[in-house]
Amino acid sequence: MYIIALSLLCASLPELSYNEEIKGISVKTEWFTQKEESSLTLEGKSPKTNFKLVCDPDYIMSHVTYLSSKHDKDEQYECYREGKILKVKRVSGENESLKEYNIGNCNWIQEFNFGLRPFVRSGLGSFRFCIINPSDLSLNRMIAKKQHIELIKTGKETYRAQKVKITLQGPKALFWTAYAWFDTETGHMVKYKGNRGPNTPMSTVTLL
């Protein structure tokens, strides 16, 4: 079982903090960043969940670790890319699952707030990528499309934000849609609104 190192959480103040609200319940996640010459390590911490993302300076993901402690049960999944192969491992209690996907040259994202930054700051109007669903380790192919610029207020701050529509590719787009807004100056995600799939409650995430 892989254990997330908590050195960043202990040694620095968070660079970004988000509040997620689902059915009136709020959860705060703090993100810490360690920059090296050729990589970024991003660590997120909420009361029952830890995340660790390793990517290059342009937020191209290479390794993701997720550890959750909910309902008196620890659950962890890990994704990492080796060339065209995306490997996924999940440990839940005494059960372990392993899967591999040949994703070719497809872009891979696990966290919209970081993974979509290069697209938002580019001149592209749309961006295709794949993502792993943690609940069943399935591979889903997604597309993000830029919409208009909006003024988004979170707390005391108002941001000029690029609105992005995120859907599944092809006919599956009818079954799931989410929206995210990114500050045009910094590239930070300032708001997200979507659910985790059909018949699940709406989640709203805002930058604190």
LOLUMLO-969218 format. One record per atom (N, C-alpha, C): atom name; residue number from 0; x, y, z. Coordinates in steps of 0.2 Angstrom, whole numbers, always signed. Layout:
<"CA", NUM, <X, Y, Z>>
...
//
This chain:
<"N", 0, <+4, -6, +0>>
<"CA", 0, <+0, +0, +0>>
<"C", 0, <+4, +6, +0>>
<"N", 1, <+3, +11, -4>>
<"CA", 1, <+7, +17, -5>>
<"C", 1, <+4, +22, +1>>
<"N", 2, <+9, +26, +4>>
<"CA", 2, <+7, +30, +9>>
<"C", 2, <+9, +37, +6>>
<"N", 3, <+5, +42, +7>>
<"CA", 3, <+6, +49, +5>>
<"C", 3, <+11, +52, +10>>
<"N", 4, <+17, +55, +8>>
<"CA", 4, <+21, +59, +12>>
<"C", 4, <+18, +66, +13>>
<"N", 5, <+18, +68, +20>>
<"CA", 5, <+14, +74, +22>>
<"C", 5, <+19, +80, +23>>
<"N", 6, <+25, +79, +20>>
<"CA", 6, <+30, +84, +21>>
<"C", 6, <+28, +91, +19>>
<"N", 7, <+24, +92, +13>>
<"CA", 7, <+22, +98, +11>>
<"C", 7, <+17, +101, +16>>
<"N", 8, <+12, +97, +18>>
<"CA", 8, <+7, +99, +23>>
<"C", 8, <+10, +102, +29>>
<"N", 9, <+15, +99, +31>>
<"CA", 9, <+18, +101, +38>>
<"C", 9, <+23, +107, +37>>
<"N", 10, <+26, +108, +31>>
<"CA", 10, <+31, +113, +31>>
<"C", 10, <+29, +120, +28>>
<"N", 11, <+23, +121, +25>>
<"CA", 11, <+21, +127, +22>>
<"C", 11, <+14, +128, +23>>
<"N", 12, <+12, +135, +21>>
<"CA", 12, <+5, +137, +21>>
<"C", 12, <+2, +135, +14>>
<"N", 13, <-4, +134, +14>>
<"CA", 13, <-8, +132, +8>>
<"C", 13, <-7, +137, +3>>
<"N", 14, <-6, +135, -4>>
<"CA", 14, <-6, +140, -9>>
<"C", 14, <-13, +141, -11>>
<"N", 15, <-18, +136, -11>>
<"CA", 15, <-25, +137, -13>>
<"C", 15, <-29, +133, -8>>
<"N", 16, <-35, +136, -7>>
<"CA", 16, <-40, +133, -3>>
<"C", 16, <-47, +133, -6>>
<"N", 17, <-50, +128, -6>>
<"CA", 17, <-57, +127, -9>>
<"C", 17, <-62, +125, -4>>
<"N", 18, <-68, +127, -5>>
<"CA", 18, <-74, +125, -1>>
<"C", 18, <-79, +121, -6>>
<"N", 19, <-80, +115, -4>>
<"CA", 19, <-85, +111, -8>>
<"C", 19, <-91, +110, -4>>
<"N", 20, <-97, +112, -7>>
<"CA", 20, <-104, +111, -4>>
<"C", 20, <-108, +106, -8>>
<"N", 21, <-110, +101, -4>>
<"CA", 21, <-115, +96, -7>>
<"C", 21, <-121, +95, -2>>
<"N", 22, <-127, +97, -4>>
<"CA", 22, <-133, +96, +0>>
<"C", 22, <-132, +100, +7>>
<"N", 23, <-129, +106, +7>>
<"CA", 23, <-128, +110, +13>>
<"C", 23, <-123, +108, +17>>
<"N", 24, <-119, +103, +15>>
<"CA", 24, <-113, +101, +19>>
<"C", 24, <-107, +104, +16>>
<"N", 25, <-102, +107, +20>>
<"CA", 25, <-96, +110, +17>>
<"C", 25, <-90, +107, +19>>
<"N", 26, <-85, +106, +14>>
<"CA", 26, <-79, +103, +16>>
<"C", 26, <-73, +107, +13>>
<"N", 27, <-68, +109, +17>>
<"CA", 27, <-63, +113, +14>>
<"C", 27, <-57, +108, +12>>
<"N", 28, <-54, +110, +7>>
<"CA", 28, <-48, +107, +4>>
<"C", 28, <-42, +112, +3>>
<"N", 29, <-37, +110, +6>>
<"CA", 29, <-31, +115, +6>>
<"C", 29, <-26, +112, +1>>
<"N", 30, <-23, +115, -3>>
<"CA", 30, <-18, +113, -8>>
<"C", 30, <-11, +116, -7>>
<"N", 31, <-6, +112, -7>>
<"CA", 31, <+1, +114, -5>>
<"C", 31, <+5, +112, -12>>
<"N", 32, <+10, +116, -13>>
<"CA", 32, <+14, +116, -19>>
<"C", 32, <+21, +115, -18>>
<"N", 33, <+25, +111, -21>>
<"CA", 33, <+32, +111, -21>>
<"C", 33, <+35, +111, -28>>
<"N", 34, <+38, +116, -29>>
<"CA", 34, <+41, +116, -36>>
<"C", 34, <+48, +114, -37>>
<"N", 35, <+50, +110, -41>>
<"CA", 35, <+57, +108, -43>>
<"C", 35, <+58, +110, -50>>
<"N", 36, <+64, +108, -52>>
<"CA", 36, <+67, +111, -58>>
<"C", 36, <+63, +108, -64>>
<"N", 37, <+61, +102, -64>>
<"CA", 37, <+57, +98, -69>>
<"C", 37, <+50, +96, -67>>
<"N", 38, <+48, +97, -61>>
<"CA", 38, <+42, +94, -59>>
<"C", 38, <+38, +99, -54>>
<"N", 39, <+32, +97, -53>>
<"CA", 39, <+28, +100, -48>>
<"C", 39, <+25, +95, -44>>
<"N", 40, <+25, +95, -37>>
<"CA", 40, <+21, +91, -33>>
<"C", 40, <+15, +95, -29>>
<"N", 41, <+9, +92, -30>>
<"CA", 41, <+4, +96, -27>>
<"C", 41, <+0, +91, -22>>
<"N", 42, <-1, +94, -16>>
<"CA", 42, <-4, +89, -11>>
<"C", 42, <-10, +93, -9>>
<"N", 43, <-16, +89, -8>>
<"CA", 43, <-22, +92, -6>>
<"C", 43, <-24, +88, +0>>
<"N", 44, <-27, +92, +5>>
<"CA", 44, <-29, +89, +11>>
<"C", 44, <-36, +92, +13>>
<"N", 45, <-41, +87, +15>>
<"CA", 45, <-47, +89, +18>>
<"C", 45, <-48, +84, +24>>
<"N", 46, <-53, +85, +28>>
<"CA", 46, <-54, +81, +34>>
<"C", 46, <-53, +74, +33>>
<"N", 47, <-55, +71, +28>>
<"CA", 47, <-55, +63, +27>>
<"C", 47, <-52, +61, +21>>
<"N", 48, <-49, +66, +17>>
<"CA", 48, <-46, +64, +11>>
<"C", 48, <-39, +67, +10>>
<"N", 49, <-34, +64, +7>>
<"CA", 49, <-28, +67, +5>>
<"C", 49, <-27, +65, -2>>
<"N", 50, <-24, +70, -6>>
<"CA", 50, <-22, +69, -13>>
<"C", 50, <-15, +71, -14>>
<"N", 51, <-12, +68, -19>>
<"CA", 51, <-5, +69, -21>>
<"C", 51, <-4, +69, -28>>
<"N", 52, <-3, +74, -32>>
<"CA", 52, <-2, +74, -39>>
<"C", 52, <+5, +76, -41>>
<"N", 53, <+8, +73, -45>>
<"CA", 53, <+15, +74, -48>>
<"C", 53, <+14, +76, -55>>
<"N", 54, <+17, +81, -57>>
<"CA", 54, <+16, +84, -64>>
<"C", 54, <+22, +88, -66>>
<"N", 55, <+22, +89, -73>>
<"CA", 55, <+28, +94, -75>>
<"C", 55, <+26, +101, -74>>
<"N", 56, <+30, +106, -75>>
<"CA", 56, <+28, +113, -74>>
<"C", 56, <+22, +115, -78>>
<"N", 57, <+20, +112, -83>>
<"CA", 57, <+14, +114, -87>>
<"C", 57, <+8, +110, -85>>
<"N", 58, <+8, +107, -79>>
<"CA", 58, <+3, +103, -76>>
<"C", 58, <+1, +97, -80>>
<"N", 59, <+5, +94, -84>>
<"CA", 59, <+4, +88, -87>>
<"C", 59, <+5, +82, -82>>
<"N", 60, <+0, +78, -80>>
<"CA", 60, <+0, +73, -75>>
<"C", 60, <+5, +67, -77>>
<"N", 61, <+8, +65, -72>>
<"CA", 61, <+12, +58, -72>>
<"C", 61, <+10, +53, -67>>
<"N", 62, <+8, +56, -61>>
<"CA", 62, <+6, +51, -55>>
<"C", 62, <+1, +55, -51>>
<"N", 63, <-4, +51, -49>>
<"CA", 63, <-9, +53, -44>>
<"C", 63, <-10, +48, -39>>
<"N", 64, <-10, +50, -33>>
<"CA", 64, <-12, +46, -27>>
<"C", 64, <-18, +49, -23>>
<"N", 65, <-22, +45, -21>>
<"CA", 65, <-28, +47, -17>>
<"C", 65, <-30, +43, -12>>
<"N", 66, <-30, +46, -6>>
<"CA", 66, <-31, +42, +0>>
<"C", 66, <-38, +44, +4>>
<"N", 67, <-42, +40, +5>>
<"CA", 67, <-49, +42, +8>>
<"C", 67, <-50, +38, +14>>
<"N", 68, <-52, +41, +20>>
<"CA", 68, <-54, +37, +26>>
<"C", 68, <-62, +39, +27>>
<"N", 69, <-66, +35, +25>>
<"CA", 69, <-73, +37, +26>>
<"C", 69, <-77, +31, +28>>
<"N", 70, <-82, +32, +32>>
<"CA", 70, <-86, +26, +34>>
<"C", 70, <-82, +20, +38>>
<"N", 71, <-77, +23, +42>>
<"CA", 71, <-73, +18, +45>>
<"C", 71, <-69, +13, +41>>
<"N", 72, <-68, +15, +34>>
<"CA", 72, <-64, +11, +30>>
<"C", 72, <-59, +15, +26>>
<"N", 73, <-53, +13, +26>>
<"CA", 73, <-48, +17, +21>>
<"C", 73, <-48, +14, +14>>
<"N", 74, <-48, +19, +10>>
<"CA", 74, <-48, +17, +3>>
<"C", 74, <-43, +21, -1>>
<"N", 75, <-39, +18, -6>>
<"CA", 75, <-34, +22, -9>>
<"C", 75, <-34, +20, -16>>
<"N", 76, <-32, +24, -21>>
<"CA", 76, <-31, +23, -28>>
<"C", 76, <-25, +27, -30>>
<"N", 77, <-22, +24, -35>>
<"CA", 77, <-16, +27, -38>>
<"C", 77, <-16, +26, -45>>
<"N", 78, <-14, +31, -49>>
<"CA", 78, <-14, +31, -56>>
<"C", 78, <-7, +34, -58>>
<"N", 79, <-4, +30, -63>>
<"CA", 79, <+2, +33, -65>>
<"C", 79, <+3, +31, -73>>
<"N", 80, <+6, +35, -76>>
<"CA", 80, <+7, +35, -84>>
<"C", 80, <+14, +33, -85>>
<"N", 81, <+15, +27, -90>>
<"CA", 81, <+21, +25, -93>>
<"C", 81, <+20, +25, -100>>
<"N", 82, <+22, +31, -103>>
<"CA", 82, <+21, +31, -110>>
<"C", 82, <+14, +32, -112>>
<"N", 83, <+12, +27, -116>>
<"CA", 83, <+5, +27, -118>>
<"C", 83, <+0, +23, -114>>
<"N", 84, <+3, +20, -108>>
<"CA", 84, <+0, +15, -104>>
<"C", 84, <-2, +19, -97>>
<"N", 85, <-8, +19, -96>>
<"CA", 85, <-11, +22, -89>>
<"C", 85, <-12, +16, -85>>
<"N", 86, <-9, +16, -79>>
<"CA", 86, <-10, +10, -74>>
<"C", 86, <-14, +13, -68>>
<"N", 87, <-18, +9, -66>>
<"CA", 87, <-23, +11, -60>>
<"C", 87, <-23, +5, -55>>
<"N", 88, <-22, +7, -49>>
<"CA", 88, <-23, +2, -43>>
<"C", 88, <-27, +5, -38>>
<"N", 89, <-32, +1, -35>>
<"CA", 89, <-36, +3, -30>>
<"C", 89, <-35, -2, -24>>
<"N", 90, <-35, +0, -18>>
<"CA", 90, <-35, -4, -12>>
<"C", 90, <-40, -2, -7>>
<"N", 91, <-45, -6, -6>>
<"CA", 91, <-51, -5, -2>>
<"C", 91, <-52, -10, +3>>
<"N", 92, <-50, -9, +9>>
<"CA", 92, <-50, -14, +14>>
<"C", 92, <-45, -20, +12>>
<"N", 93, <-47, -26, +12>>
<"CA", 93, <-43, -31, +10>>
<"C", 93, <-43, -33, +2>>
<"N", 94, <-47, -29, -1>>
<"CA", 94, <-48, -30, -8>>
<"C", 94, <-43, -25, -12>>
<"N", 95, <-40, -28, -18>>
<"CA", 95, <-36, -24, -22>>
<"C", 95, <-38, -25, -29>>
<"N", 96, <-38, -20, -33>>
<"CA", 96, <-40, -20, -40>>
<"C", 96, <-34, -17, -44>>
<"N", 97, <-33, -20, -50>>
<"CA", 97, <-28, -17, -54>>
<"C", 97, <-30, -17, -62>>
<"N", 98, <-29, -11, -65>>
<"CA", 98, <-31, -11, -72>>
<"C", 98, <-26, -7, -76>>
<"N", 99, <-26, -8, -82>>
<"CA", 99, <-21, -5, -87>>
<"C", 99, <-25, -3, -93>>
<"N", 100, <-24, +4, -95>>
<"CA", 100, <-27, +6, -101>>
<"C", 100, <-22, +9, -106>>
<"N", 101, <-22, +7, -113>>
<"CA", 101, <-18, +10, -118>>
<"C", 101, <-22, +16, -120>>
<"N", 102, <-19, +22, -118>>
<"CA", 102, <-23, +28, -120>>
<"C", 102, <-19, +32, -125>>
<"N", 103, <-14, +29, -128>>
<"CA", 103, <-11, +32, -134>>
<"C", 103, <-8, +39, -132>>
<"N", 104, <-9, +44, -136>>
<"CA", 104, <-7, +51, -135>>
<"C", 104, <-12, +55, -131>>
<"N", 105, <-17, +52, -129>>
<"CA", 105, <-23, +56, -126>>
<"C", 105, <-20, +59, -119>>
<"N", 106, <-23, +65, -118>>
<"CA", 106, <-21, +69, -112>>
<"C", 106, <-25, +66, -107>>
<"N", 107, <-21, +66, -101>>
<"CA", 107, <-24, +63, -95>>
<"C", 107, <-25, +68, -89>>
<"N", 108, <-31, +68, -86>>
<"CA", 108, <-32, +73, -81>>
<"C", 108, <-36, +69, -75>>
<"N", 109, <-34, +71, -69>>
<"CA", 109, <-38, +68, -63>>
<"C", 109, <-41, +74, -59>>
<"N", 110, <-38, +80, -59>>
<"CA", 110, <-41, +86, -56>>
<"C", 110, <-42, +91, -60>>
<"N", 111, <-48, +93, -62>>
<"CA", 111, <-49, +99, -66>>
<"C", 111, <-46, +105, -65>>
<"N", 112, <-46, +107, -58>>
<"CA", 112, <-43, +113, -56>>
<"C", 112, <-36, +114, -58>>
<"N", 113, <-32, +109, -59>>
<"CA", 113, <-25, +109, -61>>
<"C", 113, <-24, +107, -68>>
<"N", 114, <-27, +102, -70>>
<"CA", 114, <-26, +99, -77>>
<"C", 114, <-29, +103, -82>>
<"N", 115, <-34, +107, -81>>
<"CA", 115, <-36, +111, -87>>
<"C", 115, <-33, +118, -87>>
<"N", 116, <-28, +119, -83>>
<"CA", 116, <-25, +126, -83>>
<"C", 116, <-22, +127, -90>>
<"N", 117, <-18, +122, -93>>
<"CA", 117, <-14, +124, -99>>
<"C", 117, <-19, +125, -105>>
<"N", 118, <-25, +122, -105>>
<"CA", 118, <-30, +123, -110>>
<"C", 118, <-33, +130, -109>>
<"N", 119, <-35, +132, -103>>
<"CA", 119, <-38, +138, -102>>
<"C", 119, <-34, +144, -104>>
<"N", 120, <-27, +143, -103>>
<"CA", 120, <-23, +149, -105>>
<"C", 120, <-20, +148, -112>>
<"N", 121, <-22, +143, -116>>
<"CA", 121, <-20, +142, -123>>
<"C", 121, <-25, +146, -127>>
<"N", 122, <-24, +146, -134>>
<"CA", 122, <-29, +149, -139>>
<"C", 122, <-34, +144, -141>>
<"N", 123, <-34, +138, -138>>
<"CA", 123, <-38, +132, -141>>
<"C", 123, <-45, +134, -138>>
<"N", 124, <-50, +131, -142>>
<"CA", 124, <-57, +132, -140>>
<"C", 124, <-60, +126, -137>>
<"N", 125, <-57, +120, -138>>
<"CA", 125, <-59, +114, -135>>
<"C", 125, <-53, +109, -134>>
<"N", 126, <-54, +105, -129>>
<"CA", 126, <-48, +100, -127>>
<"C", 126, <-51, +94, -125>>
<"N", 127, <-48, +88, -128>>
<"CA", 127, <-50, +82, -127>>
<"C", 127, <-45, +78, -122>>
<"N", 128, <-48, +74, -117>>
<"CA", 128, <-44, +71, -112>>
<"C", 128, <-47, +65, -109>>
<"N", 129, <-44, +61, -106>>
<"CA", 129, <-47, +55, -102>>
<"C", 129, <-46, +56, -95>>
<"N", 130, <-50, +52, -91>>
<"CA", 130, <-50, +53, -84>>
<"C", 130, <-52, +46, -81>>
<"N", 131, <-49, +44, -75>>
<"CA", 131, <-51, +38, -72>>
<"C", 131, <-57, +40, -67>>
<"N", 132, <-62, +36, -67>>
<"CA", 132, <-68, +36, -62>>
<"C", 132, <-65, +32, -56>>
<"N", 133, <-64, +35, -50>>
<"CA", 133, <-62, +31, -44>>
<"C", 133, <-66, +26, -42>>
<"N", 134, <-73, +27, -43>>
<"CA", 134, <-78, +22, -40>>
<"C", 134, <-77, +15, -43>>
<"N", 135, <-76, +15, -50>>
<"CA", 135, <-75, +8, -53>>
<"C", 135, <-69, +7, -57>>
<"N", 136, <-64, +12, -57>>
<"CA", 136, <-58, +12, -61>>
<"C", 136, <-59, +12, -68>>
<"N", 137, <-65, +14, -71>>
<"CA", 137, <-66, +15, -78>>
<"C", 137, <-63, +21, -81>>
<"N", 138, <-61, +20, -87>>
<"CA", 138, <-58, +26, -91>>
<"C", 138, <-64, +29, -95>>
<"N", 139, <-64, +36, -94>>
<"CA", 139, <-69, +40, -97>>
<"C", 139, <-66, +45, -102>>
<"N", 140, <-68, +46, -108>>
<"CA", 140, <-66, +51, -112>>
<"C", 140, <-70, +57, -112>>
<"N", 141, <-67, +63, -111>>
<"CA", 141, <-70, +69, -110>>
<"C", 141, <-68, +74, -115>>
<"N", 142, <-72, +80, -115>>
<"CA", 142, <-70, +86, -119>>
<"C", 142, <-72, +92, -115>>
<"N", 143, <-68, +97, -115>>
<"CA", 143, <-69, +103, -112>>
<"C", 143, <-69, +108, -117>>
<"N", 144, <-74, +113, -117>>
<"CA", 144, <-75, +118, -122>>
<"C", 144, <-76, +125, -119>>
<"N", 145, <-72, +130, -121>>
<"CA", 145, <-73, +136, -118>>
<"C", 145, <-79, +140, -120>>
<"N", 146, <-82, +143, -116>>
<"CA", 146, <-88, +147, -117>>
<"C", 146, <-86, +155, -117>>
<"N", 147, <-90, +158, -113>>
<"CA", 147, <-89, +166, -113>>
<"C", 147, <-85, +167, -106>>
<"N", 148, <-83, +174, -106>>
<"CA", 148, <-80, +176, -100>>
<"C", 148, <-85, +179, -95>>
<"N", 149, <-85, +177, -89>>
<"CA", 149, <-90, +180, -84>>
<"C", 149, <-86, +183, -78>>
<"N", 150, <-89, +187, -74>>
<"CA", 150, <-87, +190, -68>>
<"C", 150, <-90, +185, -62>>
<"N", 151, <-85, +182, -59>>
<"CA", 151, <-87, +177, -53>>
<"C", 151, <-85, +180, -47>>
<"N", 152, <-90, +180, -42>>
<"CA", 152, <-88, +183, -35>>
<"C", 152, <-88, +177, -30>>
<"N", 153, <-82, +176, -27>>
<"CA", 153, <-82, +171, -22>>
<"C", 153, <-79, +175, -16>>
<"N", 154, <-83, +175, -10>>
<"CA", 154, <-81, +178, -4>>
<"C", 154, <-80, +186, -6>>
<"N", 155, <-75, +189, -4>>
<"CA", 155, <-74, +196, -5>>
<"C", 155, <-71, +198, -12>>
<"N", 156, <-69, +192, -16>>
<"CA", 156, <-65, +194, -22>>
<"C", 156, <-70, +193, -28>>
<"N", 157, <-69, +197, -33>>
<"CA", 157, <-72, +196, -40>>
<"C", 157, <-67, +194, -45>>
<"N", 158, <-68, +189, -49>>
<"CA", 158, <-63, +187, -54>>
<"C", 158, <-66, +188, -61>>
<"N", 159, <-62, +189, -66>>
<"CA", 159, <-64, +189, -73>>
<"C", 159, <-62, +182, -75>>
<"N", 160, <-67, +178, -76>>
<"CA", 160, <-66, +171, -77>>
<"C", 160, <-68, +168, -83>>
<"N", 161, <-64, +163, -86>>
<"CA", 161, <-66, +159, -92>>
<"C", 161, <-71, +154, -90>>
<"N", 162, <-77, +153, -93>>
<"CA", 162, <-81, +148, -91>>
<"C", 162, <-80, +142, -96>>
<"N", 163, <-79, +136, -93>>
<"CA", 163, <-78, +130, -97>>
<"C", 163, <-83, +125, -96>>
<"N", 164, <-86, +122, -101>>
<"CA", 164, <-91, +117, -101>>
<"C", 164, <-87, +110, -102>>
<"N", 165, <-88, +105, -97>>
<"CA", 165, <-85, +99, -97>>
<"C", 165, <-90, +93, -98>>
<"N", 166, <-89, +89, -103>>
<"CA", 166, <-94, +84, -104>>
<"C", 166, <-90, +77, -106>>
<"N", 167, <-94, +72, -106>>
<"CA", 167, <-91, +66, -109>>
<"C", 167, <-92, +67, -117>>
<"N", 168, <-87, +63, -120>>
<"CA", 168, <-87, +63, -128>>
<"C", 168, <-93, +59, -131>>
<"N", 169, <-95, +62, -137>>
<"CA", 169, <-100, +58, -140>>
<"C", 169, <-107, +58, -137>>
<"N", 170, <-111, +53, -139>>
<"CA", 170, <-118, +53, -136>>
<"C", 170, <-119, +53, -128>>
<"N", 171, <-113, +51, -125>>
<"CA", 171, <-113, +51, -118>>
<"C", 171, <-114, +58, -115>>
<"N", 172, <-112, +63, -119>>
<"CA", 172, <-113, +70, -116>>
<"C", 172, <-119, +72, -114>>
<"N", 173, <-125, +68, -116>>
<"CA", 173, <-131, +69, -114>>
<"C", 173, <-132, +68, -106>>
<"N", 174, <-128, +63, -104>>
<"CA", 174, <-129, +61, -97>>
<"C", 174, <-125, +64, -91>>
<"N", 175, <-120, +68, -93>>
<"CA", 175, <-116, +71, -88>>
<"C", 175, <-113, +78, -91>>
<"N", 176, <-114, +83, -87>>
<"CA", 176, <-111, +90, -89>>
<"C", 176, <-109, +93, -83>>
<"N", 177, <-103, +97, -83>>
<"CA", 177, <-101, +101, -77>>
<"C", 177, <-98, +107, -80>>
<"N", 178, <-97, +112, -76>>
<"CA", 178, <-95, +119, -78>>
<"C", 178, <-89, +121, -73>>
<"N", 179, <-84, +124, -76>>
<"CA", 179, <-79, +127, -71>>
<"C", 179, <-77, +134, -74>>
<"N", 180, <-75, +138, -69>>
<"CA", 180, <-73, +145, -71>>
<"C", 180, <-66, +146, -68>>
<"N", 181, <-62, +149, -73>>
<"CA", 181, <-54, +150, -71>>
<"C", 181, <-53, +157, -72>>
<"N", 182, <-49, +159, -67>>
<"CA", 182, <-47, +166, -67>>
<"C", 182, <-42, +167, -73>>
<"N", 183, <-44, +172, -77>>
<"CA", 183, <-40, +174, -83>>
<"C", 183, <-33, +176, -82>>
<"N", 184, <-32, +179, -76>>
<"CA", 184, <-25, +182, -74>>
<"C", 184, <-21, +176, -72>>
<"N", 185, <-23, +172, -67>>
<"CA", 185, <-18, +167, -64>>
<"C", 185, <-19, +160, -66>>
<"N", 186, <-25, +159, -69>>
<"CA", 186, <-26, +152, -72>>
<"C", 186, <-29, +148, -66>>
<"N", 187, <-30, +150, -60>>
<"CA", 187, <-33, +146, -55>>
<"C", 187, <-41, +145, -56>>
<"N", 188, <-43, +139, -54>>
<"CA", 188, <-50, +138, -54>>
<"C", 188, <-53, +142, -49>>
<"N", 189, <-59, +146, -50>>
<"CA", 189, <-62, +149, -45>>
<"C", 189, <-69, +147, -43>>
<"N", 190, <-72, +142, -47>>
<"CA", 190, <-78, +139, -46>>
<"C", 190, <-79, +133, -50>>
<"N", 191, <-83, +128, -48>>
<"CA", 191, <-84, +122, -51>>
<"C", 191, <-91, +120, -49>>
<"N", 192, <-95, +118, -54>>
<"CA", 192, <-102, +116, -52>>
<"C", 192, <-104, +110, -57>>
<"N", 193, <-105, +104, -53>>
<"CA", 193, <-107, +98, -57>>
<"C", 193, <-108, +92, -52>>
<"N", 194, <-110, +87, -54>>
<"CA", 194, <-111, +81, -50>>
<"C", 194, <-106, +75, -51>>
<"N", 195, <-107, +70, -48>>
<"CA", 195, <-102, +64, -49>>
<"C", 195, <-105, +59, -53>>
<"N", 196, <-111, +60, -56>>
<"CA", 196, <-114, +56, -61>>
<"C", 196, <-121, +56, -60>>
<"N", 197, <-125, +52, -65>>
<"CA", 197, <-132, +52, -64>>
<"C", 197, <-135, +51, -57>>
<"N", 198, <-140, +54, -55>>
<"CA", 198, <-144, +53, -49>>
<"C", 198, <-139, +54, -43>>
<"N", 199, <-134, +59, -44>>
<"CA", 199, <-130, +60, -38>>
<"C", 199, <-131, +68, -37>>
<"N", 200, <-130, +70, -30>>
<"CA", 200, <-132, +77, -29>>
<"C", 200, <-126, +82, -32>>
<"N", 201, <-129, +88, -33>>
<"CA", 201, <-125, +93, -36>>
<"C", 201, <-119, +96, -31>>
<"N", 202, <-113, +97, -34>>
<"CA", 202, <-108, +99, -30>>
<"C", 202, <-105, +106, -32>>
<"N", 203, <-104, +111, -28>>
<"CA", 203, <-102, +117, -30>>
<"C", 203, <-95, +119, -26>>
<"N", 204, <-90, +120, -30>>
<"CA", 204, <-83, +121, -27>>
<"C", 204, <-81, +128, -28>>
<"N", 205, <-79, +132, -23>>
<"CA", 205, <-77, +139, -24>>
<"C", 205, <-70, +140, -21>>
<"N", 206, <-66, +145, -24>>
<"CA", 206, <-60, +147, -21>>
<"C", 206, <-61, +151, -15>>
<"N", 207, <-57, +150, -10>>
<"CA", 207, <-58, +154, -4>>
<"C", 207, <-53, +159, -4>>
//
